[in-house]
Amino acid sequence: MSTQAPQILVADDDSEIRKLLARYMREQGFRVLLASSCMEVSEKIVLHQLDLIILDVMLPDGSGLDLCRDLRAARSNIPIILLTALQEDVDRIIGLEIGADDYLGKPFNPRELAARVRAVLRRGVNARPEPRPTGLYQFEDFVVDPSLRSVRDPQGRTITLTGAEFDLLIIFLDRPGRVLSREQLLDLAGRSGADVLDRSIDVLVSRLRRKLSNDSAPQLFKAIRNGGYQFAARVSTVDGRP
């Protein structure tokens, strides 16, 4: 029996864009709900099980950036793709810093948006990954469970990560000590088609540094000049394999 198609919410104040995206995304096999304001987005989140939100930055009753920030502050892990007409790279980076999983600048090709939606869903928190044979990862008294997609700090508290943050962490944990270039990380994260100016890897590493900060632990993610990043801590698994 086939599984139910992912349900996505398209939030944009332009009725023509909403109609276009609704028609195209349904043709691509998605179930689609629509919203034209921050208030409608909040209502849909309460009433429906959403797999992903396509969120315009400029909405009539507020900013999509503020709404994204509020959702992450409320520990919502619903994947979010921002639609933005802002051309400055720094504005797009702000969206990623506050917890968005991806962004796409207007005007855009609906085919590219659909591809990004699929990529985010593949790596997102709503995916159902197969249990990994290596079990739990451990480093600096942190414990990571890939099958549950959970992270616990040395005090046993759960650390909330977005889907993109968690998948990037797993990439590093699978390759401790290796220097990984931004291009390698983009490819391993399924974002090899990202824009040349896309600094999402830098933003995600910065967010992981902040969330996994520990006064007693060394710098976990080392920036290597002209190289990329290196996960510096020793990583082991529950059965003791390094």
C-alpha positions in Angstrom: 0.0 0.0 0.0 1.4 3.4 -1.0 2.2 6.0 1.6 0.2 9.3 1.7 1.8 12.1 -0.4 3.5 14.8 1.6 1.3 17.8 2.6 2.8 21.2 2.1 1.6 24.7 2.9 2.2 27.5 0.4 2.0 30.9 2.0 2.2 33.9 -0.3 0.2 37.1 -0.5 0.1 37.0 -4.3 -3.0 35.1 -5.4 -1.5 34.3 -8.8 1.6 32.8 -7.3 -0.5 30.8 -4.9 -2.6 29.4 -7.7 0.4 28.7 -9.9 2.3 26.9 -7.1 -0.8 25.0 -6.0 -1.5 23.7 -9.5 2.2 22.8 -10.2 2.9 21.1 -6.9 -0.3 19.0 -7.1 0.8 17.9 -10.5 4.1 16.9 -8.9 2.2 14.6 -6.5 2.0 16.8 -3.4 -1.0 17.6 -1.3 -1.2 21.4 -1.1 -2.8 23.9 1.4 -2.8 27.6 0.8 -2.4 30.7 3.1 -2.1 34.4 2.4 -1.1 35.7 5.8 0.9 34.9 8.9 -2.4 34.3 10.8 -3.6 31.8 8.2 -0.2 30.0 8.4 -0.6 29.7 12.2 -4.2 28.4 11.8 -3.1 25.8 9.3 -0.3 24.5 11.5 -2.8 23.9 14.3 -5.4 22.2 12.1 -3.3 20.1 9.8 -0.3 17.8 9.8 2.2 19.6 7.6 5.3 18.1 6.1 6.8 21.4 4.8 6.0 25.1 4.5 6.8 27.3 1.5 6.8 30.7 3.2 7.0 34.1 1.5 9.1 36.6 3.5 6.7 39.5 2.8 3.2 38.8 4.1 0.5 41.5 4.7 0.2 41.0 8.4 3.9 40.4 9.3 7.2 39.1 8.2 7.8 35.5 7.1 11.2 35.8 8.8 9.6 36.7 12.1 7.1 33.8 11.7 10.0 31.4 11.0 11.9 32.6 14.0 8.7 32.2 16.2 8.2 28.6 15.0 11.7 27.6 15.8 11.5 29.3 19.2 8.4 27.2 19.8 10.5 24.1 18.9 8.6 23.4 15.7 10.7 21.4 13.3 8.4 21.7 10.3 10.8 22.2 7.4 10.6 25.7 5.9 11.6 27.0 2.5 11.6 30.8 2.3 10.6 32.7 -0.9 12.3 36.1 -1.0 12.5 38.9 -3.4 15.4 40.3 -1.4 18.6 40.2 -3.5 21.2 40.9 -0.9 23.0 37.7 0.1 23.0 38.8 3.8 19.2 38.9 3.9 19.0 35.3 2.7 21.6 34.2 5.2 19.5 35.8 8.0 16.7 33.4 7.0 18.9 30.4 7.3 20.3 31.7 10.6 16.9 31.8 12.2 16.1 28.3 11.2 14.9 28.1 7.6 15.9 24.9 5.8 16.3 26.5 2.4 15.5 29.6 0.4 14.7 30.6 -3.2 14.8 34.1 -4.7 12.0 35.5 -6.8 11.4 35.2 -9.7 12.0 31.4 -9.7 11.2 28.4 -11.7 8.5 26.2 -10.1 10.5 23.1 -11.2 13.4 24.3 -9.1 11.2 24.9 -6.1 9.7 21.3 -6.4 13.3 19.9 -6.5 14.2 21.9 -3.4 11.1 20.7 -1.7 12.0 17.1 -2.4 15.6 17.6 -1.2 14.4 19.2 2.1 11.9 16.4 2.7 14.6 13.7 2.0 16.8 15.2 4.7 14.1 16.6 6.9 12.8 15.6 10.3 9.7 14.0 8.8 11.8 11.5 6.9 11.9 7.9 8.2 15.6 6.9 8.0 16.6 3.3 8.3 18.2 2.5 11.6 22.0 2.8 11.3 24.0 -0.2 12.2 26.5 1.9 14.2 24.0 2.7 16.9 24.5 5.9 19.0 27.2 8.4 18.4 29.1 9.8 21.4 31.4 12.8 21.6 32.4 15.1 24.4 29.5 13.6 26.5 26.9 14.4 23.8 24.8 11.5 22.6 23.3 11.3 19.1 20.7 8.8 18.1 20.4 8.7 14.2 17.3 6.5 14.2 15.4 8.9 16.5 17.1 11.9 15.1 17.8 13.2 18.6 20.7 14.9 20.4 21.3 15.0 24.1 23.8 17.2 25.8 26.1 16.2 28.7 23.3 17.0 31.2 20.8 14.7 29.3 18.8 17.5 27.9 17.4 17.3 24.4 18.9 19.7 21.9 16.5 20.7 19.1 18.0 20.7 15.7 16.4 21.4 12.3 16.5 18.7 9.7 19.3 20.4 7.8 21.4 20.9 11.0 21.0 17.3 12.1 21.9 15.9 8.7 25.0 18.0 8.6 26.0 16.9 12.1 25.7 13.2 11.0 27.9 14.0 8.0 30.6 15.2 10.3 30.1 12.4 12.8 30.6 9.8 10.0 33.9 11.5 9.1 35.6 12.8 12.3 39.0 14.4 11.7 38.5 14.7 8.0 38.7 18.2 6.4 35.6 18.6 4.3 35.3 21.4 1.8 32.0 23.4 1.4 31.5 21.7 -2.0 31.9 18.3 -0.5 29.5 19.2 2.4 26.9 20.6 -0.1 27.2 17.4 -2.2 26.9 15.1 0.8 23.9 17.1 2.1 22.2 16.8 -1.3 22.6 20.4 -2.1 25.1 20.2 -5.0 22.9 22.3 -7.2 23.0 25.2 -4.8 23.9 28.7 -5.9 27.6 29.6 -6.0 27.0 32.3 -3.4 25.0 30.1 -1.2 26.7 30.3 2.3 24.2 27.9 3.9 27.0 25.5 5.0 28.7 28.3 6.9 25.4 29.3 8.5 24.5 25.7 9.5 28.0 25.2 11.0 27.5 28.4 13.0 24.2 27.2 14.3 25.6 23.9 15.3 28.5 25.5 17.1 26.0 27.6 19.0 23.6 24.8 19.9 26.4 22.4 20.8 28.5 24.9 22.7 29.9 23.4 25.9 32.3 25.3 28.2 34.2 22.1 29.1 34.5 21.0 25.4 37.0 22.2 22.8 35.9 23.8 19.6 34.0 21.0 17.8 34.0 22.5 14.3 37.3 23.9 13.1 37.4 26.2 10.1 40.3 25.2 7.9 41.7 28.1 5.8 41.1 27.4 2.1 39.9 24.0 3.1 36.5 23.9 4.7 35.6 22.4 8.1 36.8 19.6 10.3 35.0 17.9 13.2 37.7 17.9 15.9 36.3 15.8 18.7 36.8 12.1 19.0 33.7 10.2 18.0 32.7 6.7 19.2 29.6 4.5 19.2 27.8 2.6 21.9 29.7 -0.6 21.0 33.0 1.1 21.2 33.9 1.3 17.5 35.8 4.5 16.8 
